[in-house]
Amino acid sequence: MNQKELIEKFEENFGQGEGIRLFFSPGRVNLIGEHTDYNGGHVFPAALSFGTYAVVRKRHDGLLKFASLNLPAEVTCELERLTYQDEDDWANYPKGMIDGLRAQGLPVGGAEFLFYGNIPNGAGLSSSASIEVVTAIAMRGLYGGDATNQTLAILAQKAENEFVGVNCGIMDQFAVAMGKKDHAILLDCETLSYQWVPLLLKDYELIIANTNKKRGLADSEYNARRQDCEEALRRVREHEDLESWGALSEEAFKEVIPWIKDTVLVKRARHAVTENQRTLQAVQELKMGNLKAFGRLMNASHCSLRDDYQVTGKELDALVEAAWAQPGVIGSRMTGAGFGGCTVSLVEKNEVHVFMDHVSERYTKETGLVADFYRVAIEDGARELEIW
Ligand code: GLA
């Protein structure tokens, strides 16, 4: 869908007229640092070239109208009365976002939105953060105010937690709001200090592979892992001060294990601690150009997510193991929340076609599912696009 077609669709839907604007927010891929954001650790995501477009225009009657080219249900609601409604389905994301902006005292007003997304559905590449953040920057574009992209990311997470009821961390919203072309973001989720790190991949390329496994129990299992980590932390805090799992080295972790007293909870906390350390180390390796070492840490990340955090499942494991078996693959792991969704692999450029053929064949043989592969570009975060 090109720009001209998007504008035409908007006009078909909402009528012609002045004042049409176009905004875009990407999806994200996380390179390493999984399930560390809500544990006070570091993450290392990057913004993708695919994402969500929003064509928008002001309305002067205080109404909000949301339509999508991907999904059914056009929703109209009053700005002053935004509540979660099951039947509004996907439109609860922009509704929650706008409600959050209003609650924060930021300028909002009536508007019509036409969304179009090209993030593969249910792939765990942050289509929800993308629609939230594009809504937020579009409102800022239409009605002004000085909220930074970082502030909007924090409000988007709050909207997802409180309005939609998904207990996610800050990674996705931050990555899509703050991404930078050809860079990944090292984000300290405890302090929100961050740095952009150039993704100098030399002879290698990032390949995302989609298991196409429906993520059935993902939300409840996600919340259960969060609770495990919180419970383990609570047990340690009965004996000593500890800010978060991100505050501990692996050595220091060994000393608090006896307080946790439950093997499953120890595993959960151990993942949070070791994954944070791996993320910091991986970024050091990348900065020094040691891509193979970076890849080995990606592999170790997957093993920890599989064995300690137990969020991979048969399909993600099959896809990653098939990747590991290929020549030219220096790292492969699940990315995002897990239980389905995608993997990310670092593959030697001239092996990419063979990689896709062989991994695809082996994955289908083992699971009966067909994987999709995306050769991705790392792009800027959420922004207004010029209409020409
Ligand atoms: C989902 C959540 C993020 C993060 C990841 C796991 O994408 O939205 O906040 O917790 O899972 O790293």
Residues whose N, C-alpha, C, O or C-beta is under 5 A from the ligand:
A	BS01	GLA	G33 E34 H35 T36 D37 C168 G169 I170 M171 D172 G336 A337
